[in-house]
Structure formats: structure tokens, C-alpha cells
Amino acid sequence: MQNGTIWGAGLDVTNPEPMQANNPLLQMPNVAVLPHIGSATREARTGMARLAAENIISYYQTGKPVTLVNPKALL
């Protein structure tokens, strides 16, 4: 991001968390670091709960969750 290869970043998770106060990312104008609450809206949390329930139901009905990210995990 310093040389413009990546235009900008929004970070909700860092390693380590919390970031050290002297981390250079915190001084960059093209970086936004959130306090790990980027999904803390009623709409987001309701959607996450609904998706979790749909995945559980689908798994027990079909053997596959609706949003399967890693198919090898089911082997």
C-alpha cells in the first residue's frame, strides 16, 4: 500500500489483536482499522444467524451446507 500496488485496505481483524500503537498501518491514510466490530449491526447479526440456521438445516437434509467454503472439510 505504500507504493500504490494496493489502493487501500479496511481491516476488521489483525494479528496480533489489538494492533500495537506504533504499527505503521495505523498511520496510513489509505487504511481503515476497525475495532473488530465491523459486523456488529442488527442486520448483519440477523443475517449471520439466518445463514447459520440455513446451513445446519441444509446439512441435515442434503449432507451439504448452503454456503460450503471448503468441500474437502466434508470428506
mmCIF file of the N, C-alpha and C atoms, coordinates in Angstrom:
data_MODEL
# 
_entry.id   MODEL 
# 
loop_
_atom_site.group_PDB 
_atom_site.id 
_atom_site.type_symbol 
_atom_site.label_atom_id 
_atom_site.label_alt_id 
_atom_site.label_comp_id 
_atom_site.label_asym_id 
_atom_site.label_entity_id 
_atom_site.label_seq_id 
_atom_site.pdbx_PDB_ins_code 
_atom_site.Cartn_x 
_atom_site.Cartn_y 
_atom_site.Cartn_z 
_atom_site.occupancy 
_atom_site.B_iso_or_equiv 
_atom_site.pdbx_formal_charge 
_atom_site.auth_seq_id 
_atom_site.auth_comp_id 
_atom_site.auth_asym_id 
_atom_site.auth_atom_id 
_atom_site.pdbx_PDB_model_num 
ATOM 1   N N  . MET A 1 1  ? 0.818   -1.179  0.000  1.00 0.00 ? 1  MET A N  1 
ATOM 2   C CA . MET A 1 1  ? 0.000   0.000   0.000  1.00 0.00 ? 1  MET A CA 1 
ATOM 3   C C  . MET A 1 1  ? 0.868   1.252   0.000  1.00 0.00 ? 1  MET A C  1 
ATOM 4   N N  . GLN A 1 2  ? 2.049   1.116   0.475  1.00 0.00 ? 2  GLN A N  1 
ATOM 5   C CA . GLN A 1 2  ? 2.941   2.277   0.474  1.00 0.00 ? 2  GLN A CA 1 
ATOM 6   C C  . GLN A 1 2  ? 3.312   2.714   -0.940 1.00 0.00 ? 2  GLN A C  1 
ATOM 7   N N  . ASN A 1 3  ? 3.472   1.754   -1.856 1.00 0.00 ? 3  ASN A N  1 
ATOM 8   C CA . ASN A 1 3  ? 3.862   2.122   -3.225 1.00 0.00 ? 3  ASN A CA 1 
ATOM 9   C C  . ASN A 1 3  ? 2.684   2.140   -4.192 1.00 0.00 ? 3  ASN A C  1 
ATOM 10  N N  . GLY A 1 4  ? 1.465   1.931   -3.703 1.00 0.00 ? 4  GLY A N  1 
ATOM 11  C CA . GLY A 1 4  ? 0.285   2.036   -4.541 1.00 0.00 ? 4  GLY A CA 1 
ATOM 12  C C  . GLY A 1 4  ? -0.136  0.767   -5.247 1.00 0.00 ? 4  GLY A C  1 
ATOM 13  N N  . THR A 1 5  ? 0.576   -0.344  -5.033 1.00 0.00 ? 5  THR A N  1 
ATOM 14  C CA . THR A 1 5  ? 0.171   -1.616  -5.641 1.00 0.00 ? 5  THR A CA 1 
ATOM 15  C C  . THR A 1 5  ? -1.229  -2.007  -5.171 1.00 0.00 ? 5  THR A C  1 
ATOM 16  N N  . ILE A 1 6  ? -1.477  -1.800  -3.894 1.00 0.00 ? 6  ILE A N  1 
ATOM 17  C CA . ILE A 1 6  ? -2.808  -1.993  -3.321 1.00 0.00 ? 6  ILE A CA 1 
ATOM 18  C C  . ILE A 1 6  ? -3.317  -0.602  -2.962 1.00 0.00 ? 6  ILE A C  1 
ATOM 19  N N  . TRP A 1 7  ? -4.505  -0.242  -3.452 1.00 0.00 ? 7  TRP A N  1 
ATOM 20  C CA . TRP A 1 7  ? -5.031  1.104   -3.276 1.00 0.00 ? 7  TRP A CA 1 
ATOM 21  C C  . TRP A 1 7  ? -5.347  1.418   -1.819 1.00 0.00 ? 7  TRP A C  1 
ATOM 22  N N  . GLY A 1 8  ? -5.933  0.460   -1.113 1.00 0.00 ? 8  GLY A N  1 
ATOM 23  C CA . GLY A 1 8  ? -6.307  0.707   0.272  1.00 0.00 ? 8  GLY A CA 1 
ATOM 24  C C  . GLY A 1 8  ? -6.778  -0.561  0.936  1.00 0.00 ? 8  GLY A C  1 
ATOM 25  N N  . ALA A 1 9  ? -7.018  -0.483  2.233  1.00 0.00 ? 9  ALA A N  1 
ATOM 26  C CA . ALA A 1 9  ? -7.456  -1.664  2.978  1.00 0.00 ? 9  ALA A CA 1 
ATOM 27  C C  . ALA A 1 9  ? -8.360  -1.247  4.124  1.00 0.00 ? 9  ALA A C  1 
ATOM 28  N N  . GLY A 1 10 ? -9.357  -2.074  4.369  1.00 0.00 ? 10 GLY A N  1 
ATOM 29  C CA . GLY A 1 10 ? -10.192 -1.954  5.555  1.00 0.00 ? 10 GLY A CA 1 
ATOM 30  C C  . GLY A 1 10 ? -9.983  -3.216  6.368  1.00 0.00 ? 10 GLY A C  1 
ATOM 31  N N  . LEU A 1 11 ? -9.468  -3.096  7.555  1.00 0.00 ? 11 LEU A N  1 
ATOM 32  C CA . LEU A 1 11 ? -9.113  -4.251  8.373  1.00 0.00 ? 11 LEU A CA 1 
ATOM 33  C C  . LEU A 1 11 ? -10.010 -4.338  9.598  1.00 0.00 ? 11 LEU A C  1 
ATOM 34  N N  . ASP A 1 12 ? -10.660 -5.489  9.767  1.00 0.00 ? 12 ASP A N  1 
ATOM 35  C CA . ASP A 1 12 ? -11.500 -5.725  10.934 1.00 0.00 ? 12 ASP A CA 1 
ATOM 36  C C  . ASP A 1 12 ? -10.813 -6.705  11.878 1.00 0.00 ? 12 ASP A C  1 
ATOM 37  N N  . VAL A 1 13 ? -9.865  -7.461  11.360 1.00 0.00 ? 13 VAL A N  1 
ATOM 38  C CA . VAL A 1 13 ? -9.139  -8.451  12.148 1.00 0.00 ? 13 VAL A CA 1 
ATOM 39  C C  . VAL A 1 13 ? -7.658  -8.217  11.919 1.00 0.00 ? 13 VAL A C  1 
ATOM 40  N N  . THR A 1 14 ? -6.889  -8.187  12.977 1.00 0.00 ? 14 THR A N  1 
ATOM 41  C CA . THR A 1 14 ? -5.447  -8.006  12.858 1.00 0.00 ? 14 THR A CA 1 
ATOM 42  C C  . THR A 1 14 ? -4.728  -9.070  13.671 1.00 0.00 ? 14 THR A C  1 
ATOM 43  N N  . ASN A 1 15 ? -3.472  -9.241  13.390 1.00 0.00 ? 15 ASN A N  1 
ATOM 44  C CA . ASN A 1 15 ? -2.663  -10.198 14.128 1.00 0.00 ? 15 ASN A CA 1 
ATOM 45  C C  . ASN A 1 15 ? -1.340  -9.521  14.462 1.00 0.00 ? 15 ASN A C  1 
ATOM 46  N N  . PRO A 1 16 ? -1.095  -9.209  15.718 1.00 0.00 ? 16 PRO A N  1 
ATOM 47  C CA . PRO A 1 16 ? -1.927  -9.512  16.895 1.00 0.00 ? 16 PRO A CA 1 
ATOM 48  C C  . PRO A 1 16 ? -3.099  -8.542  16.990 1.00 0.00 ? 16 PRO A C  1 
ATOM 49  N N  . GLU A 1 17 ? -4.023  -8.913  17.829 1.00 0.00 ? 17 GLU A N  1 
ATOM 50  C CA . GLU A 1 17 ? -5.172  -8.058  18.077 1.00 0.00 ? 17 GLU A CA 1 
ATOM 51  C C  . GLU A 1 17 ? -5.250  -7.780  19.564 1.00 0.00 ? 17 GLU A C  1 
ATOM 52  N N  . PRO A 1 18 ? -5.257  -6.580  19.987 1.00 0.00 ? 18 PRO A N  1 
ATOM 53  C CA . PRO A 1 18 ? -5.227  -5.367  19.185 1.00 0.00 ? 18 PRO A CA 1 
ATOM 54  C C  . PRO A 1 18 ? -3.836  -5.103  18.617 1.00 0.00 ? 18 PRO A C  1 
ATOM 55  N N  . MET A 1 19 ? -3.809  -4.272  17.577 1.00 0.00 ? 19 MET A N  1 
ATOM 56  C CA . MET A 1 19 ? -2.531  -3.893  16.972 1.00 0.00 ? 19 MET A CA 1 
ATOM 57  C C  . MET A 1 19 ? -1.711  -3.079  17.968 1.00 0.00 ? 19 MET A C  1 
ATOM 58  N N  . GLN A 1 20 ? -0.411  -3.141  17.796 1.00 0.00 ? 20 GLN A N  1 
ATOM 59  C CA . GLN A 1 20 ? 0.465   -2.273  18.569 1.00 0.00 ? 20 GLN A CA 1 
ATOM 60  C C  . GLN A 1 20 ? 0.224   -0.829  18.120 1.00 0.00 ? 20 GLN A C  1 
ATOM 61  N N  . ALA A 1 21 ? 0.278   0.104   19.025 1.00 0.00 ? 21 ALA A N  1 
ATOM 62  C CA . ALA A 1 21 ? 0.003   1.506   18.710 1.00 0.00 ? 21 ALA A CA 1 
ATOM 63  C C  . ALA A 1 21 ? 0.984   2.085   17.699 1.00 0.00 ? 21 ALA A C  1 
ATOM 64  N N  . ASN A 1 22 ? 2.165   1.496   17.585 1.00 0.00 ? 22 ASN A N  1 
ATOM 65  C CA . ASN A 1 22 ? 3.173   2.011   16.655 1.00 0.00 ? 22 ASN A CA 1 
ATOM 66  C C  . ASN A 1 22 ? 3.162   1.288   15.310 1.00 0.00 ? 22 ASN A C  1 
ATOM 67  N N  . ASN A 1 23 ? 2.142   0.489   15.032 1.00 0.00 ? 23 ASN A N  1 
ATOM 68  C CA . ASN A 1 23 ? 2.058   -0.229  13.761 1.00 0.00 ? 23 ASN A CA 1 
ATOM 69  C C  . ASN A 1 23 ? 1.918   0.787   12.626 1.00 0.00 ? 23 ASN A C  1 
ATOM 70  N N  . PRO A 1 24 ? 2.779   0.700   11.593 1.00 0.00 ? 24 PRO A N  1 
ATOM 71  C CA . PRO A 1 24 ? 2.733   1.675   10.504 1.00 0.00 ? 24 PRO A CA 1 
ATOM 72  C C  . PRO A 1 24 ? 1.398   1.736   9.765  1.00 0.00 ? 24 PRO A C  1 
ATOM 73  N N  . LEU A 1 25 ? 0.640   0.648   9.773  1.00 0.00 ? 25 LEU A N  1 
ATOM 74  C CA . LEU A 1 25 ? -0.665  0.662   9.107  1.00 0.00 ? 25 LEU A CA 1 
ATOM 75  C C  . LEU A 1 25 ? -1.588  1.726   9.705  1.00 0.00 ? 25 LEU A C  1 
ATOM 76  N N  . LEU A 1 26 ? -1.444  1.968   10.969 1.00 0.00 ? 26 LEU A N  1 
ATOM 77  C CA . LEU A 1 26 ? -2.320  2.934   11.636 1.00 0.00 ? 26 LEU A CA 1 
ATOM 78  C C  . LEU A 1 26 ? -2.058  4.371   11.204 1.00 0.00 ? 26 LEU A C  1 
ATOM 79  N N  . GLN A 1 27 ? -0.914  4.616   10.579 1.00 0.00 ? 27 GLN A N  1 
ATOM 80  C CA . GLN A 1 27 ? -0.567  5.965   10.133 1.00 0.00 ? 27 GLN A CA 1 
ATOM 81  C C  . GLN A 1 27 ? -0.878  6.197   8.656  1.00 0.00 ? 27 GLN A C  1 
ATOM 82  N N  . MET A 1 28 ? -1.282  5.149   7.943  1.00 0.00 ? 28 MET A N  1 
ATOM 83  C CA . MET A 1 28 ? -1.521  5.267   6.502  1.00 0.00 ? 28 MET A CA 1 
ATOM 84  C C  . MET A 1 28 ? -2.909  5.833   6.226  1.00 0.00 ? 28 MET A C  1 
ATOM 85  N N  . PRO A 1 29 ? -2.999  6.829   5.351  1.00 0.00 ? 29 PRO A N  1 
ATOM 86  C CA . PRO A 1 29 ? -4.305  7.418   5.050  1.00 0.00 ? 29 PRO A CA 1 
ATOM 87  C C  . PRO A 1 29 ? -5.212  6.501   4.233  1.00 0.00 ? 29 PRO A C  1 
ATOM 88  N N  . ASN A 1 30 ? -4.643  5.464   3.616  1.00 0.00 ? 30 ASN A N  1 
ATOM 89  C CA . ASN A 1 30 ? -5.445  4.550   2.803  1.00 0.00 ? 30 ASN A CA 1 
ATOM 90  C C  . ASN A 1 30 ? -5.781  3.258   3.547  1.00 0.00 ? 30 ASN A C  1 
ATOM 91  N N  . VAL A 1 31 ? -5.694  3.280   4.888  1.00 0.00 ? 31 VAL A N  1 
ATOM 92  C CA . VAL A 1 31 ? -6.013  2.108   5.705  1.00 0.00 ? 31 VAL A CA 1 
ATOM 93  C C  . VAL A 1 31 ? -7.027  2.512   6.768  1.00 0.00 ? 31 VAL A C  1 
ATOM 94  N N  . ALA A 1 32 ? -8.064  1.703   6.899  1.00 0.00 ? 32 ALA A N  1 
ATOM 95  C CA . ALA A 1 32 ? -9.049  1.881   7.965  1.00 0.00 ? 32 ALA A CA 1 
ATOM 96  C C  . ALA A 1 32 ? -9.020  0.629   8.826  1.00 0.00 ? 32 ALA A C  1 
ATOM 97  N N  . VAL A 1 33 ? -8.719  0.789   10.096 1.00 0.00 ? 33 VAL A N  1 
ATOM 98  C CA . VAL A 1 33 ? -8.683  -0.335  11.029 1.00 0.00 ? 33 VAL A CA 1 
ATOM 99  C C  . VAL A 1 33 ? -9.866  -0.192  11.972 1.00 0.00 ? 33 VAL A C  1 
ATOM 100 N N  . LEU A 1 34 ? -10.753 -1.181  11.935 1.00 0.00 ? 34 LEU A N  1 
ATOM 101 C CA . LEU A 1 34 ? -11.943 -1.162  12.787 1.00 0.00 ? 34 LEU A CA 1 
ATOM 102 C C  . LEU A 1 34 ? -11.680 -1.980  14.048 1.00 0.00 ? 34 LEU A C  1 
ATOM 103 N N  . PRO A 1 35 ? -12.360 -1.692  15.123 1.00 0.00 ? 35 PRO A N  1 
ATOM 104 C CA . PRO A 1 35 ? -12.123 -2.410  16.382 1.00 0.00 ? 35 PRO A CA 1 
ATOM 105 C C  . PRO A 1 35 ? -12.863 -3.747  16.446 1.00 0.00 ? 35 PRO A C  1 
ATOM 106 N N  . HIS A 1 36 ? -12.748 -4.537  15.403 1.00 0.00 ? 36 HIS A N  1 
ATOM 107 C CA . HIS A 1 36 ? -13.332 -5.887  15.337 1.00 0.00 ? 36 HIS A CA 1 
ATOM 108 C C  . HIS A 1 36 ? -14.843 -5.875  15.597 1.00 0.00 ? 36 HIS A C  1 
ATOM 109 N N  . ILE A 1 37 ? -15.512 -4.844  15.111 1.00 0.00 ? 37 ILE A N  1 
ATOM 110 C CA . ILE A 1 37 ? -16.964 -4.776  15.254 1.00 0.00 ? 37 ILE A CA 1 
ATOM 111 C C  . ILE A 1 37 ? -17.627 -4.430  13.929 1.00 0.00 ? 37 ILE A C  1 
ATOM 112 N N  . GLY A 1 38 ? -16.938 -4.728  12.834 1.00 0.00 ? 38 GLY A N  1 
ATOM 113 C CA . GLY A 1 38 ? -17.467 -4.383  11.521 1.00 0.00 ? 38 GLY A CA 1 
ATOM 114 C C  . GLY A 1 38 ? -18.811 -5.016  11.211 1.00 0.00 ? 38 GLY A C  1 
ATOM 115 N N  . SER A 1 39 ? -19.114 -6.125  11.853 1.00 0.00 ? 39 SER A N  1 
ATOM 116 C CA . SER A 1 39 ? -20.387 -6.791  11.585 1.00 0.00 ? 39 SER A CA 1 
ATOM 117 C C  . SER A 1 39 ? -21.387 -6.601  12.722 1.00 0.00 ? 39 SER A C  1 
ATOM 118 N N  . ALA A 1 40 ? -21.149 -5.651  13.587 1.00 0.00 ? 40 ALA A N  1 
ATOM 119 C CA . ALA A 1 40 ? -21.993 -5.505  14.774 1.00 0.00 ? 40 ALA A CA 1 
ATOM 120 C C  . ALA A 1 40 ? -23.207 -4.618  14.529 1.00 0.00 ? 40 ALA A C  1 
ATOM 121 N N  . THR A 1 41 ? -23.954 -4.935  13.485 1.00 0.00 ? 41 THR A N  1 
ATOM 122 C CA . THR A 1 41 ? -25.235 -4.268  13.284 1.00 0.00 ? 41 THR A CA 1 
ATOM 123 C C  . THR A 1 41 ? -26.335 -5.307  13.447 1.00 0.00 ? 41 THR A C  1 
ATOM 124 N N  . ARG A 1 42 ? -27.502 -4.864  13.750 1.00 0.00 ? 42 ARG A N  1 
ATOM 125 C CA . ARG A 1 42 ? -28.628 -5.796  13.902 1.00 0.00 ? 42 ARG A CA 1 
ATOM 126 C C  . ARG A 1 42 ? -28.850 -6.575  12.606 1.00 0.00 ? 42 ARG A C  1 
ATOM 127 N N  . GLU A 1 43 ? -28.770 -5.867  11.476 1.00 0.00 ? 43 GLU A N  1 
ATOM 128 C CA . GLU A 1 43 ? -28.995 -6.516  10.187 1.00 0.00 ? 43 GLU A CA 1 
ATOM 129 C C  . GLU A 1 43 ? -27.936 -7.580  9.902  1.00 0.00 ? 43 GLU A C  1 
ATOM 130 N N  . ALA A 1 44 ? -26.677 -7.249  10.163 1.00 0.00 ? 44 ALA A N  1 
ATOM 131 C CA . ALA A 1 44 ? -25.602 -8.207  9.898  1.00 0.00 ? 44 ALA A CA 1 
ATOM 132 C C  . ALA A 1 44 ? -25.719 -9.430  10.800 1.00 0.00 ? 44 ALA A C  1 
ATOM 133 N N  . ARG A 1 45 ? -25.947 -9.203  12.077 1.00 0.00 ? 45 ARG A N  1 
ATOM 134 C CA . ARG A 1 45 ? -26.033 -10.333 13.011 1.00 0.00 ? 45 ARG A CA 1 
ATOM 135 C C  . ARG A 1 45 ? -27.265 -11.202 12.735 1.00 0.00 ? 45 ARG A C  1 
ATOM 136 N N  . THR A 1 46 ? -28.376 -10.579 12.352 1.00 0.00 ? 46 THR A N  1 
ATOM 137 C CA . THR A 1 46 ? -29.567 -11.354 11.992 1.00 0.00 ? 46 THR A CA 1 
ATOM 138 C C  . THR A 1 46 ? -29.282 -12.188 10.754 1.00 0.00 ? 46 THR A C  1 
ATOM 139 N N  . GLY A 1 47 ? -28.619 -11.607 9.769  1.00 0.00 ? 47 GLY A N  1 
ATOM 140 C CA . GLY A 1 47 ? -28.262 -12.342 8.561  1.00 0.00 ? 47 GLY A CA 1 
ATOM 141 C C  . GLY A 1 47 ? -27.314 -13.496 8.855  1.00 0.00 ? 47 GLY A C  1 
ATOM 142 N N  . MET A 1 48 ? -26.349 -13.281 9.741  1.00 0.00 ? 48 MET A N  1 
ATOM 143 C CA . MET A 1 48 ? -25.414 -14.354 10.096 1.00 0.00 ? 48 MET A CA 1 
ATOM 144 C C  . MET A 1 48 ? -26.147 -15.492 10.808 1.00 0.00 ? 48 MET A C  1 
ATOM 145 N N  . ALA A 1 49 ? -27.067 -15.158 11.688 1.00 0.00 ? 49 ALA A N  1 
ATOM 146 C CA . ALA A 1 49 ? -27.832 -16.187 12.396 1.00 0.00 ? 49 ALA A CA 1 
ATOM 147 C C  . ALA A 1 49 ? -28.708 -16.972 11.424 1.00 0.00 ? 49 ALA A C  1 
ATOM 148 N N  . ARG A 1 50 ? -29.341 -16.256 10.480 1.00 0.00 ? 50 ARG A N  1 
ATOM 149 C CA . ARG A 1 50 ? -30.188 -16.922 9.489  1.00 0.00 ? 50 ARG A CA 1 
ATOM 150 C C  . ARG A 1 50 ? -29.355 -17.865 8.621  1.00 0.00 ? 50 ARG A C  1 
ATOM 151 N N  . LEU A 1 51 ? -28.199 -17.399 8.173  1.00 0.00 ? 51 LEU A N  1 
ATOM 152 C CA . LEU A 1 51 ? -27.338 -18.223 7.331  1.00 0.00 ? 51 LEU A CA 1 
ATOM 153 C C  . LEU A 1 51 ? -26.831 -19.455 8.085  1.00 0.00 ? 51 LEU A C  1 
ATOM 154 N N  . ALA A 1 52 ? -26.494 -19.281 9.352  1.00 0.00 ? 52 ALA A N  1 
ATOM 155 C CA . ALA A 1 52 ? -26.056 -20.426 10.156 1.00 0.00 ? 52 ALA A CA 1 
ATOM 156 C C  . ALA A 1 52 ? -27.176 -21.466 10.253 1.00 0.00 ? 52 ALA A C  1 
ATOM 157 N N  . ALA A 1 53 ? -28.396 -21.001 10.513 1.00 0.00 ? 53 ALA A N  1 
ATOM 158 C CA . ALA A 1 53 ? -29.532 -21.924 10.608 1.00 0.00 ? 53 ALA A CA 1 
ATOM 159 C C  . ALA A 1 53 ? -29.784 -22.615 9.272  1.00 0.00 ? 53 ALA A C  1 
ATOM 160 N N  . GLU A 1 54 ? -29.717 -21.867 8.161  1.00 0.00 ? 54 GLU A N  1 
ATOM 161 C CA . GLU A 1 54 ? -29.921 -22.469 6.841  1.00 0.00 ? 54 GLU A CA 1 
ATOM 162 C C  . GLU A 1 54 ? -28.853 -23.512 6.543  1.00 0.00 ? 54 GLU A C  1 
ATOM 163 N N  . ASN A 1 55 ? -27.613 -23.254 6.935  1.00 0.00 ? 55 ASN A N  1 
ATOM 164 C CA . ASN A 1 55 ? -26.542 -24.221 6.714  1.00 0.00 ? 55 ASN A CA 1 
ATOM 165 C C  . ASN A 1 55 ? -26.760 -25.491 7.516  1.00 0.00 ? 55 ASN A C  1 
ATOM 166 N N  . ILE A 1 56 ? -27.189 -25.359 8.763  1.00 0.00 ? 56 ILE A N  1 
ATOM 167 C CA . ILE A 1 56 ? -27.437 -26.533 9.607  1.00 0.00 ? 56 ILE A CA 1 
ATOM 168 C C  . ILE A 1 56 ? -28.580 -27.356 9.036  1.00 0.00 ? 56 ILE A C  1 
ATOM 169 N N  . ILE A 1 57 ? -29.677 -26.705 8.675  1.00 0.00 ? 57 ILE A N  1 
ATOM 170 C CA . ILE A 1 57 ? -30.829 -27.415 8.107  1.00 0.00 ? 57 ILE A CA 1 
ATOM 171 C C  . ILE A 1 57 ? -30.438 -28.102 6.813  1.00 0.00 ? 57 ILE A C  1 
ATOM 172 N N  . SER A 1 58 ? -29.754 -27.401 5.940  1.00 0.00 ? 58 SER A N  1 
ATOM 173 C CA . SER A 1 58 ? -29.333 -27.978 4.662  1.00 0.00 ? 58 SER A CA 1 
ATOM 174 C C  . SER A 1 58 ? -28.414 -29.180 4.869  1.00 0.00 ? 58 SER A C  1 
ATOM 175 N N  . TYR A 1 59 ? -27.498 -29.077 5.816  1.00 0.00 ? 59 TYR A N  1 
ATOM 176 C CA . TYR A 1 59 ? -26.578 -30.188 6.069  1.00 0.00 ? 59 TYR A CA 1 
ATOM 177 C C  . TYR A 1 59 ? -27.343 -31.441 6.477  1.00 0.00 ? 59 TYR A C  1 
ATOM 178 N N  . TYR A 1 60 ? -28.316 -31.286 7.362  1.00 0.00 ? 60 TYR A N  1 
ATOM 179 C CA . TYR A 1 60 ? -29.065 -32.460 7.808  1.00 0.00 ? 60 TYR A CA 1 
ATOM 180 C C  . TYR A 1 60 ? -30.040 -32.970 6.753  1.00 0.00 ? 60 TYR A C  1 
ATOM 181 N N  . GLN A 1 61 ? -30.462 -32.127 5.820  1.00 0.00 ? 61 GLN A N  1 
ATOM 182 C CA . GLN A 1 61 ? -31.366 -32.566 4.760  1.00 0.00 ? 61 GLN A CA 1 
ATOM 183 C C  . GLN A 1 61 ? -30.625 -33.142 3.565  1.00 0.00 ? 61 GLN A C  1 
ATOM 184 N N  . THR A 1 62 ? -29.476 -32.575 3.220  1.00 0.00 ? 62 THR A N  1 
ATOM 185 C CA . THR A 1 62 ? -28.787 -32.953 1.978  1.00 0.00 ? 62 THR A CA 1 
ATOM 186 C C  . THR A 1 62 ? -27.360 -33.449 2.172  1.00 0.00 ? 62 THR A C  1 
ATOM 187 N N  . GLY A 1 63 ? -26.805 -33.256 3.362  1.00 0.00 ? 63 GLY A N  1 
ATOM 188 C CA . GLY A 1 63 ? -25.418 -33.631 3.592  1.00 0.00 ? 63 GLY A CA 1 
ATOM 189 C C  . GLY A 1 63 ? -24.431 -32.531 3.212  1.00 0.00 ? 63 GLY A C  1 
ATOM 190 N N  . LYS A 1 64 ? -24.941 -31.387 2.720  1.00 0.00 ? 64 LYS A N  1 
ATOM 191 C CA . LYS A 1 64 ? -24.076 -30.267 2.355  1.00 0.00 ? 64 LYS A CA 1 
ATOM 192 C C  . LYS A 1 64 ? -24.683 -28.971 2.858  1.00 0.00 ? 64 LYS A C  1 
ATOM 193 N N  . PRO A 1 65 ? -23.872 -28.107 3.446  1.00 0.00 ? 65 PRO A N  1 
ATOM 194 C CA . PRO A 1 65 ? -24.393 -26.799 3.825  1.00 0.00 ? 65 PRO A CA 1 
ATOM 195 C C  . PRO A 1 65 ? -24.615 -25.921 2.600  1.00 0.00 ? 65 PRO A C  1 
ATOM 196 N N  . VAL A 1 66 ? -25.429 -24.900 2.727  1.00 0.00 ? 66 VAL A N  1 
ATOM 197 C CA . VAL A 1 66 ? -25.737 -23.992 1.627  1.00 0.00 ? 66 VAL A CA 1 
ATOM 198 C C  . VAL A 1 66 ? -24.475 -23.269 1.161  1.00 0.00 ? 66 VAL A C  1 
ATOM 199 N N  . THR A 1 67 ? -23.700 -22.776 2.079  1.00 0.00 ? 67 THR A N  1 
ATOM 200 C CA . THR A 1 67 ? -22.505 -21.996 1.742  1.00 0.00 ? 67 THR A CA 1 
ATOM 201 C C  . THR A 1 67 ? -21.251 -22.777 2.113  1.00 0.00 ? 67 THR A C  1 
ATOM 202 N N  . LEU A 1 68 ? -20.958 -23.781 1.321  1.00 0.00 ? 68 LEU A N  1 
ATOM 203 C CA . LEU A 1 68 ? -19.795 -24.629 1.568  1.00 0.00 ? 68 LEU A CA 1 
ATOM 204 C C  . LEU A 1 68 ? -18.548 -23.946 1.019  1.00 0.00 ? 68 LEU A C  1 
ATOM 205 N N  . VAL A 1 69 ? -17.654 -23.554 1.900  1.00 0.00 ? 69 VAL A N  1 
ATOM 206 C CA . VAL A 1 69 ? -16.446 -22.848 1.510  1.00 0.00 ? 69 VAL A CA 1 
ATOM 207 C C  . VAL A 1 69 ? -15.314 -23.832 1.229  1.00 0.00 ? 69 VAL A C  1 
ATOM 208 N N  . ASN A 1 70 ? -15.217 -24.897 2.007  1.00 0.00 ? 70 ASN A N  1 
ATOM 209 C CA . ASN A 1 70 ? -14.122 -25.854 1.875  1.00 0.00 ? 70 ASN A CA 1 
ATOM 210 C C  . ASN A 1 70 ? -14.692 -27.266 1.724  1.00 0.00 ? 70 ASN A C  1 
ATOM 211 N N  . PRO A 1 71 ? -14.955 -27.709 0.495  1.00 0.00 ? 71 PRO A N  1 
ATOM 212 C CA . PRO A 1 71 ? -15.554 -29.028 0.270  1.00 0.00 ? 71 PRO A CA 1 
ATOM 213 C C  . PRO A 1 71 ? -14.732 -30.167 0.855  1.00 0.00 ? 71 PRO A C  1 
ATOM 214 N N  . LYS A 1 72 ? -13.418 -30.009 0.933  1.00 0.00 ? 72 LYS A N  1 
ATOM 215 C CA . LYS A 1 72 ? -12.566 -31.077 1.498  1.00 0.00 ? 72 LYS A CA 1 
ATOM 216 C C  . LYS A 1 72 ? -12.865 -31.316 2.975  1.00 0.00 ? 72 LYS A C  1 
ATOM 217 N N  . ALA A 1 73 ? -13.446 -30.352 3.640  1.00 0.00 ? 73 ALA A N  1 
ATOM 218 C CA . ALA A 1 73 ? -13.753 -30.487 5.068  1.00 0.00 ? 73 ALA A CA 1 
ATOM 219 C C  . ALA A 1 73 ? -14.843 -31.525 5.303  1.00 0.00 ? 73 ALA A C  1 
ATOM 220 N N  . LEU A 1 74 ? -15.647 -31.833 4.300  1.00 0.00 ? 74 LEU A N  1 
ATOM 221 C CA . LEU A 1 74 ? -16.717 -32.808 4.460  1.00 0.00 ? 74 LEU A CA 1 
ATOM 222 C C  . LEU A 1 74 ? -16.258 -34.240 4.225  1.00 0.00 ? 74 LEU A C  1 
ATOM 223 N N  . LEU A 1 75 ? -15.042 -34.413 3.766  1.00 0.00 ? 75 LEU A N  1 
ATOM 224 C CA . LEU A 1 75 ? -14.552 -35.772 3.485  1.00 0.00 ? 75 LEU A CA 1 
ATOM 225 C C  . LEU A 1 75 ? -14.263 -36.519 4.743  1.00 0.00 ? 75 LEU A C  1 
# 
